């Protein structure tokens, strides 16, 4: 066991969470900034329907990322626990299997996406006016998804061994380069939305090169050798079970996008789809700091569970709940006070801005509760409890939000779509809080007996 991993079980929790979360948060914020700025460039350079095209394309990208995150998050959970148990060689085998299966899966999905591109885009809600923009964008994006898969999986695995700065640099290289290349391809080369896609693929390739270089030069503390990258399906099965809640959340967002985009097209028209795309970019910018805390939280929780240091596990839970709730309150205040300023950054179209401002205020009423959701779901993943993690991952999108999006617009029109989000947040947060409270009490009782599992 090395000092990098040993610190997960010994350093003060508050300082450790900051040390691991700050690099992750910086990386996530840069990623959110890319999506934010990318939409500004596309909106200013190609118009409102191009923003709508990105709105259609984005959930498909989320689905591709969800596959990589499944292997990355599931693999990271196993790696951090094996390191906590002192099984470094086994941790390396898990990491190698995760990287290999992620790359192969991305190639297969990209090929299928290119073959069935047009029906795929129509299924996600593209109208005849939006379809050309979405097709032009995704026909390029699919070529970069294998590179993105390695970067994202490696990002999670490096963080699992306590190397948060490597994870941060992977994201900064990819997203930072994208921000630089976007205006060059969109405006200087006059390539519009296709230029944004080309800039994205180039950036993903350089993030891929960085994570490969990290492992090739021996920067990882895992004892990786050539044989480590042979796929061990017993580990793949375990990482899929643990990563499924993450995939479910990503897939839920994609399925939700199909429902919302088609509902918006029916009840509000193409302009509502464009407004939803702008709102998503703002919400990502708000959520990314929370996800940065989650990414710092996961290896601490997983390691200390594996090392049977349950008092530290309880402590990191409390601190993480407090921090994420504070961040969510700040985001809520920002959106409610300055919605016009935020939406006006994407476009000068006054009708589109008015629709987006009205919608975002409705959608974020329950935003202060979101911290409980993200930490609660990640806790069960971190300690290897796949069942509760999967159910909580399903709850918001599948159990609450999608049915609400289908039902409420029939009563309230397009406003029913906007109000579905806060209602679902209240219901899923309540469920998560109850489950966590029960688990916490059980943990405290079994800690006294020394038998918590």
C-alpha positions in Angstrom: 0.0 0.0 0.0 1.4 3.4 -0.9 1.1 6.8 0.7 -1.3 8.1 -2.0 -3.9 5.4 -1.1 -3.0 5.2 2.6 -4.0 8.9 3.0 -7.6 7.9 2.2 -7.8 6.0 5.5 -5.7 8.3 7.7 -5.9 12.0 6.7 -8.5 14.3 8.3 -11.8 13.9 6.4 -12.4 17.6 5.8 -9.0 18.3 4.4 -9.0 15.0 2.4 -12.4 15.8 0.9 -11.1 19.2 -0.2 -7.9 17.7 -1.6 -9.8 15.2 -3.7 -12.8 17.3 -4.5 -11.2 20.6 -5.6 -9.3 19.1 -8.6 -12.4 17.1 -9.5 -14.6 20.2 -9.2 -12.2 22.3 -11.3 -12.2 19.6 -14.0 -16.0 19.3 -13.9 -16.4 23.1 -13.9 -14.1 23.3 -17.0 -16.3 20.7 -18.6 -19.5 22.6 -17.7 -17.8 25.8 -19.0 -17.1 24.1 -22.3 -20.8 23.1 -22.7 -21.9 26.6 -21.7 -19.5 28.3 -24.0 -20.0 25.8 -26.8 -23.7 26.6 -26.8 -23.0 30.3 -26.8 -20.7 30.0 -29.9 -23.2 27.7 -31.7 -26.2 30.0 -30.8 -24.4 33.1 -31.9 -22.8 31.5 -35.0 -25.6 29.3 -36.3 -28.8 30.5 -34.6 -31.6 29.2 -32.3 -32.3 26.0 -34.4 -28.6 25.0 -34.0 -29.1 25.3 -30.2 -32.1 23.0 -30.7 -29.9 20.6 -32.7 -27.4 20.5 -29.7 -30.4 19.8 -27.4 -31.3 16.7 -29.5 -27.7 15.6 -29.7 -26.7 16.1 -26.1 -28.7 13.1 -24.6 -27.2 10.8 -27.2 -23.8 12.0 -26.0 -24.9 11.4 -22.4 -25.8 7.9 -23.3 -22.3 7.2 -24.8 -20.7 8.8 -21.7 -23.0 6.7 -19.5 -21.5 3.5 -20.9 -17.9 4.7 -20.1 -19.1 5.9 -16.7 -20.6 2.5 -16.0 -17.2 0.9 -16.3 -15.3 3.8 -14.8 -17.5 4.3 -11.7 -18.0 0.5 -11.1 -14.4 -0.2 -11.7 -13.4 2.7 -9.3 -15.6 1.3 -6.6 -13.9 -2.1 -6.8 -10.4 -0.5 -7.1 -10.7 1.7 -4.1 -12.0 -1.2 -1.9 -9.3 -3.6 -3.1 -6.6 -0.9 -2.3 -8.2 -0.5 1.1 -7.9 -4.3 1.5 -4.2 -4.2 0.4 -4.9 -6.2 -2.8 -3.0 -3.9 -5.2 -2.5 -6.6 -8.0 -6.2 -7.4 -8.1 -7.0 -3.6 -8.3 -4.7 -3.3 -11.3 -6.5 -6.2 -13.1 -9.8 -4.6 -12.4 -8.6 -1.2 -13.8 -7.1 -2.9 -17.0 -10.4 -4.7 -17.7 -12.4 -1.5 -17.2 -10.3 0.4 -19.7 -10.4 -2.4 -22.3 -14.1 -3.1 -22.2 -15.0 0.6 -22.2 -13.0 1.2 -25.4 -14.5 -1.8 -27.2 -18.0 -0.9 -26.2 -17.6 2.7 -27.5 -16.5 1.4 -30.9 -19.5 -0.8 -31.2 -22.0 1.9 -30.1 -20.4 4.5 -32.4 -20.7 2.2 -35.4 -24.4 1.5 -34.6 -25.0 5.2 -34.1 -23.7 6.1 -37.5 -25.7 3.3 -39.2 -29.0 4.4 -37.6 -28.3 8.1 -37.2 -31.4 9.7 -38.8 -34.0 7.5 -37.1 -32.1 7.9 -33.8 -32.2 11.7 -34.0 -35.9 11.6 -34.9 -36.6 9.3 -32.0 -34.9 11.9 -29.7 -37.4 14.5 -30.9 -35.8 16.2 -33.9 -38.3 18.0 -36.1 -37.6 18.6 -39.8 -36.3 22.0 -39.0 -33.9 20.7 -36.3 -32.8 17.5 -38.0 -30.1 18.9 -40.4 -28.3 20.6 -37.5 -28.4 17.5 -35.2 -27.3 15.2 -38.0 -24.4 17.4 -39.0 -23.2 17.5 -35.4 -23.6 13.8 -34.4 -22.2 12.4 -37.7 -18.9 13.8 -36.5 -19.2 13.3 -32.7 -19.5 9.5 -33.0 -16.0 9.3 -34.3 -14.6 10.6 -31.1 -16.5 8.5 -28.6 -13.9 5.7 -28.2 -11.4 8.4 -27.2 -13.9 9.9 -24.8 -14.5 6.4 -23.3 -10.9 5.9 -22.3 -10.6 9.4 -21.0 -13.7 9.1 -18.8 -13.0 5.6 -17.5 -9.3 6.5 -16.8 -10.5 9.6 -15.0 -12.6 7.6 -12.5 -9.9 5.0 -12.0 -7.1 7.5 -11.4 -9.3 9.2 -8.8 -10.0 5.8 -7.1 -6.2 5.5 -6.3 -6.1 9.1 -4.9 -4.7 10.8 -8.0 -7.3 13.5 -8.3 -5.0 15.9 -10.1 -4.6 13.4 -13.0 -8.4 13.2 -13.3 -8.6 17.0 -13.3 -5.9 17.4 -16.0 -7.7 14.8 -18.2 -10.8 16.9 -18.1 -9.0 20.3 -18.4 -7.0 19.1 -21.5 -10.1 17.9 -23.3 -12.5 20.7 -22.4 -10.0 23.5 -22.3 -8.7 22.7 -25.8 -12.3 22.5 -27.0 -13.1 26.0 -25.8 -10.1 27.3 -27.7 -10.9 25.4 -30.9 -14.6 26.1 -31.0 -14.5 29.7 -32.2 -11.7 28.8 -34.7 -13.8 26.1 -36.4 -17.2 27.8 -36.0 -16.3 31.4 -36.9 -12.8 31.5 -38.5 -13.4 28.5 -40.7 -17.1 29.2 -41.0 -18.1 25.6 -40.3 -21.0 26.3 -38.0 -22.3 23.4 -35.9 -20.1 20.9 -37.7 -17.1 23.0 -36.6 -18.2 22.6 -33.0 -18.3 18.8 -33.5 -14.8 18.7 -35.1 -13.4 20.8 -32.2 -15.0 18.3 -29.7 -13.5 15.2 -31.4 -10.0 16.7 -31.6 -10.2 17.6 -27.9 -11.4 14.2 -26.9 -8.4 12.7 -28.8 -5.9 14.7 -26.8 -7.6 13.8 -23.5 -7.3 10.2 -24.6 -3.6 10.6 -25.3 -3.0 12.1 -21.9 -4.6 9.2 -20.0 -2.7 6.7 -22.1 0.5 8.6 -21.4 -0.3 8.5 -17.7 -0.5 4.7 -17.6 2.4 4.2 -20.1 4.9 6.2 -18.2 4.1 4.3 -15.0 2.4 7.3 -13.3 -0.3 5.1 -11.8 0.3 3.4 -8.5 -1.5 0.4 -9.7 1.0 -2.4 -10.8 -0.4 -2.5 -14.4 1.2 -4.8 -16.9 0.2 -5.9 -20.4 -1.8 -8.8 -19.0 -3.8 -6.4 -16.8 -5.7 -5.2 -20.0 -7.0 -8.7 -20.8 -10.8 -8.5 -20.1 -11.8 -10.5 -17.0 -15.5 -10.9 -17.3 -16.0 -11.7 -13.6 -14.8 -8.2 -12.8 -16.7 -6.7 -15.7 -19.9 -8.3 -14.2 -19.2 -6.7 -10.8 -18.3 -3.3 -12.2 -21.4 -3.3 -14.4 -23.6 -4.1 -11.3 -22.0 -1.3 -9.4 -21.9 1.1 -12.3 -25.4 0.4 -13.5 -26.9 3.1 -11.2 -24.7 5.7 -13.0 -25.7 4.3 -16.4 -29.3 4.3 -15.3 -29.1 8.0 -14.4 -27.4 8.8 -17.8 -29.8 6.5 -19.7 -32.7 8.0 -17.7 -31.6 11.4 -18.9 -31.6 10.2 -22.5 -35.0 8.5 -22.2 -36.2 11.6 -20.4 -34.9 13.7 -23.3 -36.9 11.6 -25.8 -40.1 12.2 -23.7 -39.4 15.9 -23.0 -38.2 16.8 -26.5 -41.2 15.2 -28.1 -43.6 16.7 -25.5 -42.0 20.1 -26.0 -42.4 19.8 -29.8 -46.1 19.0 -29.3 -47.0 21.5 -26.6 -44.4 24.3 -27.1 -42.8 23.9 -30.5 -39.1 24.1 -31.6 -38.5 27.2 -29.6 -39.3 25.4 -26.4 -36.7 22.7 -27.3 -34.1 25.4 -27.8 -35.0 26.9 -24.5 -34.7 23.5 -22.8 -31.2 23.2 -24.3 -30.1 26.5 -22.9 -31.5 25.7 -19.5 -29.7 22.3 -19.5 -26.4 24.1 -20.1 -27.0 26.4 -17.1 -28.1 23.5 -14.9 -24.9 21.6 -15.8 -22.8 24.6 -14.7 -24.7 24.5 -11.3 -24.5 20.8 -10.9 -20.9 20.2 -11.8 -19.4 21.5 -8.4 -21.8 19.1 -6.7 -20.5 16.2 -8.8 -17.0 17.3 -8.1 -17.7 16.8 -4.4 -19.2 13.4 -5.2 -16.1 12.4 -7.1 -13.9 13.3 -4.1 -16.3 11.6 -1.7 -16.4 8.2 -3.6 -12.8 7.0 -3.1 -12.9 8.1 0.6 -16.1 6.3 1.3 -15.1 3.2 -0.7 -11.6 3.0 0.8 -12.8 3.4 4.4 -15.6 0.9 4.0 -13.1 -1.6 2.6 -10.7 -0.8 5.5 -13.5 -1.2 8.0 -13.1 2.4 9.3 -16.8 3.1 9.7 -16.5 6.2 11.9 -14.7 7.9 9.0 -17.4 6.7 6.6 -20.1 8.3 8.7 -18.0 11.5 9.0 -17.5 11.9 5.2 -21.2 11.4 4.7 -22.1 14.2 7.1 -19.6 16.7 5.7 -20.5 15.9 2.1 -24.2 16.4 2.7 -23.5 19.8 4.3 -21.2 21.0 1.4 -23.4 19.9 -1.5 -26.6 21.4 0.1 -24.7 24.8 0.5 -23.7 24.7 -3.2 -27.2 23.8 -4.3 -28.6 26.8 -2.3 -26.1 29.1 -4.0 -27.1 27.8 -7.5 -30.8 28.3 -6.7 -30.3 31.9 -5.7 -28.2 32.6 -8.8 -30.8 31.2 -11.2 -33.8 32.9 -9.5 -32.1 36.3 -9.3 -30.4 36.5 -12.7 -32.2 34.2 -15.2 -32.4 36.8 -17.9 -28.7 37.5 -17.8 -27.9 33.8 -18.0 -30.2 33.0 -20.9 -29.2 36.2 -22.8 -25.7 34.9 -23.1 -26.8 32.3 -25.6 -28.9 34.3 -27.9 -30.3 37.7 -28.8 -33.7 36.2 -29.7 -36.1 37.9 -27.2 -38.8 35.4 -27.6 -36.4 32.5 -26.9 -35.0 34.3 -23.9 -38.5 35.0 -22.4 -39.5 31.3 -22.8 -36.3 30.1 -21.2 -36.5 32.5 -18.2 -40.0 31.5 -17.4 -39.2 27.8 -17.7 -35.9 27.9 -15.6 -37.6 29.6 -12.7 -40.2 26.9 -12.5 -37.8 24.0 -13.0 -35.4 25.0 -10.2 -37.8 25.5 -7.3 -36.6 22.3 -5.5 -32.9 22.8 -6.4 -31.7 23.2 -2.8 -32.6 19.5 -2.1 -30.4 18.1 -4.8 -27.3 17.5 -2.7 -29.1 14.8 -0.7 -29.9 12.9 -3.9 -26.3 12.9 -5.3 -24.5 12.0 -2.1 -27.2 9.4 -1.1 -27.0 7.5 -4.4 -23.2 7.6 -4.5 -22.9 6.3 -0.9 -24.6 3.0 -1.8 -22.3 2.7 -4.9 -19.2 3.4 -2.9 -19.9 0.6 -0.3 -20.8 -1.9 -3.0 -24.6 -1.9 -2.4 -25.7 -2.2 -6.0 -29.4 -2.8 -5.3 -30.2 0.4 -3.3 -27.9 2.4 -5.6 -29.7 1.1 -8.7 -33.2 1.8 -7.2 -32.3 5.3 -6.2 -30.8 5.9 -9.6 -34.0 4.8 -11.2 -36.3 6.7 -8.9 -36.0 10.3 -10.2 -36.1 9.8 -13.9 -38.1 6.6 -14.3 -40.4 6.4 -11.3 -41.2 10.0 -10.9 -40.1 12.4 -13.6 -41.1 10.6 -16.9 -44.6 9.8 -15.7 -45.0 13.4 -14.5 -43.8 14.7 -17.9 -46.4 12.5 -19.6 -49.3 13.4 -17.3 -49.0 17.0 -16.2 -48.9 18.6 -19.7 -52.3 17.2 -20.4 -53.6 19.3 -17.5 -51.3 22.3 -17.6 -49.9 22.5 -21.1 -46.2 23.2 -21.5 -46.0 24.5 -17.9 -46.7 20.9 -16.8 -43.3 19.9 -18.4 -41.5 22.6 -16.5 -43.1 21.8 -13.1 -42.4 18.1 -13.4 -38.8 18.6 -12.5 -39.2 20.1 -9.0 -42.0 17.7 -8.1 -39.8 14.7 -9.1 -36.9 16.2 -7.1 -39.0 16.5 -3.9 -40.2 12.9 -4.2 -36.9 11.4 -5.0 -35.0 13.4 -2.4 -37.6 12.2 0.2 -37.0 8.6 -0.8 -33.2 9.0 -0.7 -33.2 10.7 2.7 -35.4 7.9 4.2 -33.2 5.2 2.8 -30.1 6.9 4.0 -31.5 7.4 7.5 -32.4 3.7 7.8 -29.0 2.7 6.5 -27.2 5.2 8.8 -29.0 3.9 11.9 -28.2 0.3 10.9 -24.6 1.2 10.4 -24.3 2.9 13.9 -25.9 -0.1 15.6 -23.6 -2.6 13.8 -20.5 -0.4 14.3 -21.1 -0.9 18.1 -21.0 -4.7 17.5 -18.1 -4.5 15.0 -20.1 -6.3 12.3 -21.2 -3.6 9.8 -21.3 -5.0 6.3 
